[in-house]
Amino acid sequence: MLWSKDSVPKETNSNLKPKATNNAGIILLMRKFVIPLVILAVLIFIYFITSPGNTPYNYFTRLADAFLHGKYYLTENPSWLSELIPVETGKFYVVYPPFPAIIAIPLVLFFGVNFPQQFLAHLLGAGGCLWLYLITEKITKNRVTAFYVSTLAGLGTIVWFLSSVGSVWYLGQISAFFFLTWSIYESVSRKRFFLLGLLSGATYLSRINLILVVPFVFLLAIDFKKLFTIETFKKIFLFTLGLSPFILGNFYYNYIRFNSILENGYFLLPQILNETHAPWFIHGVMSPKYITSNLKTLFWSFPKLINHFPYVIPSWAGLAIWITTPAFLFSLLNFKRNLQNLISIIAIGVVLLSVSMHGGTGWAQFGYRFAVDFYPFLFLIIANNFQGHKLGRVHWLLLFVSIFVNLWGVLWINKFGWVSF
């Protein structure tokens, strides 16, 4: 019996179609997960090899070890840990928000108290850039643009320097950067309000001043057309339910240390560091009188020129944001007038006002480190502005320049020590 002309191809096609479908699915899966995971791994590796090594300012791993032993204070006060509050013999309080220490507990439990604190900064810094990749891909539907934005954040901004060093001040900011970018991703994607509350709480317990952005994270996630509905009130309840344990936990942590739910010890620093050792707190920890100096550092601070090699070095006092990341200027063109951008601008303004009233401008630092507090909203604006626009040669050129500037800063400071005030 002869086969008909149609019989074999039909049977063959039916066998091949599932294979083609499976291959396409695997390719899509690889594109979805492999690219961001490669970005994550590469950034962690770069932060590791450019790190100056173990940070001596390891307040958080010491505090994590204290938590593991049922204590909420340190029992040692090395001379270089100058921002501890002594309360009695052998008891010293850490003034910084405790969430980075809480994250470090499993690492300290497994590796011991000598776990290098900067490793945690490597992980969180790279993780924050991963969330920015996912945010940008969600908004622009373009993986190339998402790669551009995440690379700009990870290597073209001072996130690189902070993540590579991982001292107590930098790790606190990088922890907040990680959880704030994650919460923004949740706001623009799945909008699970209980998780959003948890992430906002983690942001707050990493950088106390970022309690100010919690309402804006919530506003990014809600539908304003259904603002006064039972559905919205349910979302408020779930969000509050997630956030409350962090606020109440911090109140309790403050109370058992200072008998006040609002006193975390940070505002006691001027008493510990007298005017001779801390002239930057001459008007207290927070004052409008500091705004000018902070804005000057953010927008009008420059590298130091010296008359011998290497001739140009970073200044510990800071470096203007348009110098550390020139790509910000061009990336903010084609501004989209939408609700996300409006909310982000207001959030940036609120954060900038709060950090610019801080005594001291953030030094010792590369760039203006307080700006990282509003970077997640700035990158959300950039992602929105790229929607519907292809990257041009100027974008890639400015990305390259931004990476070069930050490589210069990281190597000059971390590897060669070519930095001064």
C-alpha positions as a printed Julia matrix, in Angstrom:
421×3 Matrix{Float64}:
   0.0    0.0    0.0
   1.38   3.38  -0.97
   1.36   6.31   1.43
  -0.62   9.34   0.29
   1.32  12.53  -0.27
  -0.32  14.21   2.67
  -0.05  11.51   5.29
   3.66  11.72   6.21
   3.94  15.5    6.36
   0.86  15.75   8.55
   2.23  13.21  11.0
   5.68  14.8   10.88
   4.29  18.31  11.44
   2.26  17.17  14.4
   5.45  15.8   15.97
   7.52  18.9   15.24
   5.11  21.58  16.45
   5.39  20.78  20.14
   9.19  20.8   19.86
   9.17  24.2   18.21
   6.76  25.48  20.85
   8.93  24.08  23.63
  12.07  25.65  22.15
  10.35  29.02  21.88
   9.23  28.74  25.5
  12.74  27.93  26.67
  14.13  30.9   24.74
  11.53  33.22  26.26
  12.26  31.84  29.72
  15.98  32.4   29.22
  15.41  35.95  28.04
  13.19  36.66  31.02
  15.46  35.3   33.75
  18.97  34.76  32.42
  19.69  38.37  31.42
  18.75  39.91  34.78
  20.54  37.11  36.66
  23.68  37.66  34.61
  23.47  41.39  35.39
  23.1   40.53  39.08
  26.1   38.18  39.07
  28.34  40.56  37.1
  27.56  43.48  39.4
  28.25  41.42  42.54
  31.57  40.33  41.05
  32.55  43.88  40.09
  31.64  45.22  43.53
  33.69  42.44  45.11
  36.88  42.95  43.07
  36.75  46.74  43.42
  36.07  46.68  47.17
  38.73  48.13  49.48
  38.33  45.05  51.67
  36.83  44.5   55.09
  35.25  47.64  56.44
  36.23  48.52  60.02
  32.85  50.29  60.42
  30.96  47.03  60.87
  28.3   48.23  63.31
  25.66  46.06  61.63
  27.39  42.68  61.81
  28.3   43.41  65.43
  24.67  44.3   66.15
  23.47  41.17  64.32
  25.69  39.09  66.59
  24.27  40.93  69.61
  20.71  40.13  68.46
  21.69  36.46  68.15
  22.8   36.55  71.8
  19.59  38.17  73.0
  21.08  41.68  73.34
  20.05  44.95  71.73
  23.35  46.7   72.45
  27.07  46.23  71.86
  29.41  45.33  74.7
  32.54  46.72  73.06
  33.35  50.26  71.99
  36.43  50.3   69.72
  37.86  53.79  69.23
  37.03  53.84  65.52
  33.32  53.19  66.18
  32.79  56.75  67.32
  29.01  56.93  66.9
  27.9   54.61  69.69
  25.83  55.9   72.59
  27.31  54.78  75.94
  24.65  54.23  78.58
  26.49  52.28  81.26
  29.62  50.19  81.66
  29.81  47.64  78.86
  26.61  48.74  77.1
  26.61  50.83  73.92
  23.69  51.58  71.6
  23.9   51.69  67.81
  22.11  54.79  66.51
  21.51  53.52  62.98
  18.23  51.83  61.95
  18.56  48.1   62.61
  17.2   46.42  59.5
  20.6   45.85  57.79
  21.63  44.08  61.01
  18.45  41.99  60.91
  19.23  40.97  57.31
  22.76  40.07  58.37
  21.61  37.69  61.14
  21.54  34.52  58.95
  24.96  35.4   57.52
  26.48  36.05  60.94
  24.83  32.9   62.29
  26.4   30.8   59.52
  29.76  32.56  59.01
  30.32  34.08  62.44
  30.67  37.62  63.77
  33.62  38.27  61.46
  31.43  37.95  58.35
  32.6   40.8   56.07
  29.82  43.39  56.22
  30.61  44.77  52.75
  29.51  41.45  51.16
  25.96  42.27  52.18
  26.29  45.66  50.46
  27.49  43.88  47.28
  24.36  41.72  47.27
  21.88  44.49  48.05
  23.4   47.01  45.63
  23.3   44.53  42.75
  19.81  43.43  43.81
  18.52  47.0   43.65
  19.8   47.28  40.08
  18.04  44.01  39.24
  14.75  45.53  40.39
  15.44  48.56  38.2
  15.92  46.21  35.23
  12.52  44.64  35.95
  10.86  48.05  36.48
  12.18  49.36  33.17
  11.28  46.19  31.27
   7.77  46.36  32.71
   7.29  49.98  31.62
   9.12  50.06  28.27
   8.66  46.41  27.16
  12.25  46.67  25.93
  15.07  44.52  27.32
  17.8   46.67  25.77
  16.48  49.74  27.56
  16.15  47.73  30.78
  19.77  46.62  30.41
  20.81  50.23  29.84
  19.01  51.53  32.94
  20.22  48.76  35.26
  23.8   49.14  34.02
  23.62  52.9   34.46
  22.39  52.44  38.04
  24.91  49.74  38.93
  28.06  51.09  37.3
  27.29  54.65  36.23
  26.25  56.05  39.6
  27.66  56.21  43.12
  25.69  53.04  43.9
  28.9   51.32  42.72
  31.06  53.06  45.32
  28.6   52.59  48.19
  28.04  48.93  47.34
  31.75  48.19  47.06
  32.65  49.73  50.44
  29.7   48.69  52.6
  30.53  50.68  55.72
  27.69  51.33  58.15
  26.56  54.58  56.51
  26.74  53.22  52.98
  25.14  49.86  53.8
  22.16  51.58  55.41
  21.57  53.55  52.22
  22.1   50.57  49.93
  19.68  48.51  52.0
  17.07  51.26  51.63
  17.87  51.51  47.9
  17.24  47.77  47.5
  13.9   47.72  49.31
  12.65  50.98  47.81
  13.34  49.81  44.24
  11.68  46.49  45.06
   8.63  48.28  46.46
   8.39  50.49  43.35
   8.55  47.36  41.18
   5.7   45.88  43.21
   3.78  49.17  42.85
   3.98  49.16  39.04
   3.53  45.41  38.55
   1.62  42.97  40.77
   0.42  45.53  43.36
   0.22  43.14  46.32
  -0.46  45.65  49.04
   0.48  43.56  52.07
   3.9   42.83  50.5
   4.16  46.49  49.53
   3.66  47.42  53.18
   6.37  44.97  54.25
   8.82  46.38  51.71
   8.05  49.95  52.75
   8.68  48.95  56.35
  12.04  47.44  55.4
  12.91  50.69  53.6
  11.97  52.72  56.66
  14.01  50.52  59.03
  17.02  50.93  56.75
  16.79  54.74  56.48
  14.41  56.35  58.95
  13.94  59.52  56.88
  12.47  57.43  54.06
   9.26  57.04  56.04
   8.45  60.2   54.09
   8.24  58.29  50.79
   5.94  55.53  52.06
   2.76  57.39  50.96
   4.2   57.9   47.47
   4.98  54.19  47.08
   1.35  53.48  47.96
   0.06  56.14  45.55
   2.02  54.58  42.68
   0.04  51.39  43.16
  -3.56  52.55  43.48
  -6.16  53.3   40.83
  -7.21  56.92  41.33
 -10.46  56.29  39.47
 -11.47  53.99  42.33
 -10.04  56.13  45.1
 -13.12  56.28  47.34
 -14.2   52.66  47.14
 -14.26  49.65  49.44
 -11.54  48.12  47.28
  -9.17  51.02  47.97
  -9.86  50.92  51.71
  -9.07  47.21  51.65
  -5.75  48.03  49.98
  -5.02  50.66  52.63
  -5.73  48.09  55.34
  -3.43  45.47  53.78
  -0.67  48.02  53.21
  -0.93  49.26  56.81
  -0.97  45.69  58.07
   2.35  45.05  56.35
   3.93  48.33  57.42
   2.79  48.39  61.06
   5.12  45.71  62.5
   8.15  47.69  61.35
   6.92  50.97  62.84
   5.77  49.35  66.09
   8.95  47.26  66.25
  11.08  50.37  65.89
   9.05  52.14  68.57
   9.68  49.22  70.93
  13.37  49.1   70.02
  13.65  52.82  70.82
  11.66  52.53  74.04
  13.71  49.73  75.6
  16.87  51.72  74.91
  15.88  55.34  75.56
  12.45  55.18  77.25
  10.98  57.03  74.28
   9.38  55.56  71.18
  10.72  58.41  69.02
  14.32  58.6   70.25
  16.68  56.38  68.26
  19.88  57.94  69.6
  20.91  59.68  66.41
  19.91  63.09  67.73
  22.1   62.47  70.77
  25.24  62.42  68.64
  26.04  66.13  69.09
  26.33  65.42  72.84
  28.68  62.49  72.21
  30.67  64.25  69.5
  31.26  67.69  70.94
  31.56  70.78  68.76
  35.32  70.34  68.41
  34.94  66.87  66.92
  31.64  67.46  65.09
  31.41  71.1   63.9
  28.97  69.99  61.19
  26.29  69.66  63.92
  26.74  73.23  65.14
  23.01  73.92  64.52
  21.89  70.48  65.7
  21.39  67.36  63.61
  18.67  68.9   61.43
  18.29  72.55  60.48
  17.21  74.62  57.44
  20.56  76.37  57.79
  22.24  73.31  56.25
  20.23  73.4   53.0
  22.63  75.67  51.11
  25.72  73.57  51.81
  23.93  70.35  50.88
  22.6   71.74  47.6
  26.04  73.08  46.79
  27.52  69.61  47.29
  24.8   68.05  45.14
  25.07  70.47  42.22
  28.33  72.43  42.47
  31.16  70.37  43.94
  34.19  69.35  41.91
  37.25  67.07  41.95
  40.46  68.31  43.5
  43.33  69.4   41.27
  46.84  68.74  42.59
  50.25  69.6   41.13
  51.57  66.04  40.95
  50.43  62.64  39.73
  47.57  61.7   39.43
  46.71  65.44  39.16
  42.92  64.97  39.52
  41.51  63.22  42.58
  38.07  62.88  44.19
  37.15  65.03  47.16
  35.81  63.39  50.29
  33.55  66.44  50.6
  31.54  65.35  47.55
  31.1   65.6   43.81
  28.16  67.03  41.84
  25.57  64.58  40.58
  25.93  65.74  36.96
  29.65  64.87  37.14
  29.27  61.43  38.72
  26.4   60.55  36.36
  26.26  62.81  33.29
  23.83  60.34  31.69
  21.14  61.67  34.06
  20.98  64.91  32.05
  20.17  63.34  28.69
  18.03  60.55  30.15
  15.62  63.09  31.62
  14.71  64.53  28.22
  11.39  63.62  26.55
   9.73  64.07  29.92
   6.43  62.2   30.14
   3.62  64.08  31.81
   2.0   61.16  33.55
   0.93  60.31  37.08
   3.96  58.15  37.89
   6.34  60.95  36.99
   4.34  63.5   38.94
   4.33  61.32  42.06
   8.06  60.64  41.62
   8.94  64.34  41.3
   7.09  65.17  44.51
   8.74  62.23  46.3
  12.19  63.38  45.12
  11.46  66.9   46.35
  10.37  65.65  49.77
  13.45  63.43  50.15
  15.82  66.14  48.93
  14.37  68.64  51.4
  14.78  66.19  54.29
  18.38  65.18  53.51
  19.5   68.73  52.7
  18.58  69.81  56.23
  21.0   67.27  57.69
  24.08  68.53  59.48
  27.04  67.58  57.31
  26.73  66.77  53.64
  27.41  63.05  53.86
  31.17  62.98  53.71
  33.43  61.07  53.62
  31.95  60.08  50.3
  32.26  59.87  46.55
  29.58  62.04  44.97
  26.65  63.13  47.12
  25.56  59.94  48.82
  22.3   61.31  50.22
  21.02  61.47  46.63
  20.79  57.67  46.6
  17.74  58.07  48.85
  15.78  59.39  45.87
  17.53  57.46  43.07
  14.74  54.84  42.79
  12.19  57.55  41.94
  14.65  59.24  39.59
  15.11  55.97  37.71
  11.35  55.45  37.58
  11.1   58.81  35.78
  13.89  57.77  33.4
  12.13  54.48  32.63
   8.92  56.36  31.86
  10.75  58.85  29.65
  12.3   56.02  27.62
   8.89  54.53  26.92
   8.38  54.65  23.16
  11.87  56.03  22.5
  14.89  54.13  21.23
  18.29  54.61  22.75
  20.58  56.71  20.62
  24.35  56.95  20.34
  24.42  59.84  22.8
  22.76  57.68  25.46
  25.4   54.97  25.09
  28.2   57.54  25.01
  26.99  59.16  28.24
  26.57  55.72  29.81
  30.21  54.99  28.96
  31.32  58.37  30.41
  29.27  57.76  33.58
  30.85  54.33  34.05
  34.33  55.79  33.44
  33.81  58.52  36.07
  32.61  56.03  38.67
  35.41  53.59  37.85
  37.83  56.47  38.37
  36.3   57.28  41.75
  36.15  53.67  42.94
  39.72  52.84  41.91
  41.25  56.13  43.08
  39.61  55.8   46.52
  39.34  52.06  47.15
  42.53  50.8   45.54
  45.0   53.7   45.53
  43.83  55.99  48.33
  44.1   59.03  46.05
  41.46  61.18  47.77
  41.38  64.06  50.24
  39.21  66.9   51.51
